[in-house]
Amino acid sequence: MDQNKEYAAADLSEDLVNELQSFEEKLSGQSNKALIVIAYEKDSERQ
């Protein structure tokens, strides 16, 4: 990961959070591991 970039937690709607949680469950089931998906957004001033 590029250490020179700034990232902030993504501000997501409840619907998008629910979709991410469903995606986590699907990936966790397929990998047999407890996975967590984290959503960040790039700092728009540094792109």
C-alpha positions as CSV (number, residue, x, y, z in Angstrom):
1,M,0.0,0.0,0.0
2,D,1.3,3.5,-0.9
3,Q,2.2,5.2,2.4
4,N,2.1,8.6,0.8
5,K,-1.7,8.7,0.3
6,E,-4.3,9.8,2.8
7,Y,-7.4,7.7,3.3
8,A,-10.5,8.4,5.3
9,A,-13.3,6.0,6.3
10,A,-15.9,6.1,3.6
11,D,-19.2,7.7,4.5
12,L,-21.7,5.1,3.3
13,S,-25.5,4.8,3.3
14,E,-27.1,2.1,5.4
15,D,-27.9,0.2,2.2
16,L,-24.2,0.2,1.2
17,V,-23.1,-0.9,4.6
18,N,-25.6,-3.8,4.4
19,E,-24.2,-4.8,1.0
20,L,-20.7,-4.8,2.4
21,Q,-21.7,-6.9,5.3
22,S,-23.3,-9.4,2.9
23,F,-20.1,-9.4,0.9
24,E,-18.1,-10.1,4.1
25,E,-20.3,-13.0,4.9
26,K,-19.9,-14.4,1.4
27,L,-16.2,-14.0,1.3
28,S,-15.8,-15.5,4.8
29,G,-17.9,-18.5,3.8
30,Q,-15.9,-19.1,0.7
31,S,-12.5,-18.7,2.4
32,N,-13.5,-20.4,5.7
33,K,-11.9,-17.4,7.5
34,A,-13.5,-14.5,9.5
35,L,-12.9,-11.7,7.0
36,I,-13.7,-8.0,7.5
37,V,-14.1,-5.6,4.6
38,I,-13.1,-2.0,5.3
39,A,-14.2,0.9,3.0
40,Y,-11.9,3.9,2.7
41,E,-12.0,6.8,0.2
42,K,-9.0,8.6,-1.1
43,D,-8.5,12.2,0.1
44,S,-9.7,14.1,-3.0
45,E,-7.0,16.8,-2.5
46,R,-4.2,14.2,-2.9
47,Q,-5.4,12.2,-6.0
